[in-house]
């Protein structure tokens, strides 16, 4: 399953000493790169207006996705939203088939 994951850095992160912030961000980079290389993290983008990221992850379930983010070194300083998403073309095809069946019954 694919999930859209939106993370926002909490204000509490600025209270962490700069040296520790740098360590955390290095850990985040390693975390993301690990899952990009394995193909689990499909895309990731920085979203400046929310001081966070938007990314697409492919995992077996929401539970596995949630557990995966516990490995993120910035997790204690983030708000994480996870949404299951489906392929647009496949969804439109399925909807078209449903409407065709409904119209055929008239």
HELIX and SHEET records of a PDB file:
HELIX    1   1 UNK A   11  UNK A   15  5                                   5    
HELIX    2   2 UNK A   18  UNK A   37  1                                  20    
HELIX    3   3 UNK A   48  UNK A   50  5                                   3    
HELIX    4   4 UNK A   62  UNK A   69  1                                   8    
HELIX    5   5 UNK A   75  UNK A   77  5                                   3    
HELIX    6   6 UNK A   88  UNK A  104  1                                  17    
SHEET    1   A 4 UNK A  41  UNK A  47  0                                        
SHEET    2   A 4 UNK A  52  UNK A  58 -1                                        
SHEET    3   A 4 UNK A   2  UNK A   9 -1                                        
SHEET    4   A 4 UNK A  78  UNK A  85 -1                                        
END                                                                             
